[in-house]
Amino acid sequence: MTDEQPQHRPSPPLIDVRVYGRPDLATIDALACLQLMARRLGSSIRLCGACPELVELLNLAGLQEIVPLVEDSERSTSARLGNIEATRSDPDE
């Protein structure tokens, strides 16, 4: 008999992709690599604030299920629960 307690896994972090500007294949590659790294560490990422072009590129690349998107209502709930949002500042600003 062991005294192990079940491990609570936090929900996957949200990545706010509104700051990326116009998405291209390099953006898709970076997001796929980020998801791969997260999965290797036993986690995953979710995207919020995706523009229609990014959604279309993810669909065309077949990554819509690999790199999941969340709706704004789910994003608000996660923020209230203390989930971390990662953003990238635009070096051109």
N, C-alpha and C positions, 0 to 999 in steps of 0.2 A: 504494500500500500504506500503510495507516495502522496506528498502534500502539495502536489503541483496544482496551481490555480489556472483556470483557463485564461489564456492571453487575450486581452482586448486589443483588437486592431483598430487604429484610428482610420477614419474614412480617408480615401485618397485625396491628396491636395488638389486644389483647383488652380489651374494656370489661366490667368486672364490674358487672352490673346488679342485684345483690342489694341494693344500698344504696338503690335507688329507691323501695322500698315498693310500694304498690299502683299498678300501671300504669293509665294512662288514655290517651285519644287524644293528649293533649299529650305524653306520654312517647313514643308512636309517632312523632309529628311530629318531636320533637327527635332521635330516633335516625335517622330517615330523612334529616333535614337534615345530621346529622353524617356519615352515609355519603356523601351527595352531595358535601359539602366534601372528604372524604377522596379520593373518586374524581376530583374535579377536580384534586387535587394528585398524582394518580397512585398512590394507595394505596386502602385500604379498611379497614373495621373488622370485628371479629367480637365477638359477645356471649357472655358466659359467666355462669352463675348465674341464668339466666332462670327466673322462677316460671311455673307453668302458665298463669296469667292473661296474662302478657306473651306467651308463645308463642301462645296463642289469639288475642290481638289482632293479632299480626304475621301470623298465618294469615288472619284475617278481612280485614285490610287488603291482603292479597296481597303482603306484604313478606318472607315467610319465606325467599325466595331472595335478596332484595336486601340484607337485614341478616341474615347467617348466624349461627347459634348453634353453639357448640362444646360438646362433652361435657367432663365434669370430667377424664377421662383425658387428653384433648388439651390441656386447660388446664394440667395438671401438666407435660406435656412442654414446652409453650411457656415456662412459668416457668423450667424448668431450662435452656432455651436462651437465657434473658435477655430474653424478650419483655416489653414494658412493659404493665402493667395500669393502666387509668385508673379512678378511682373518684370519686364525688362525695359529699361529706359532707352529711348531712341537717341543714338549718338549724334544724329543730325539736328537735334533740338538745342 
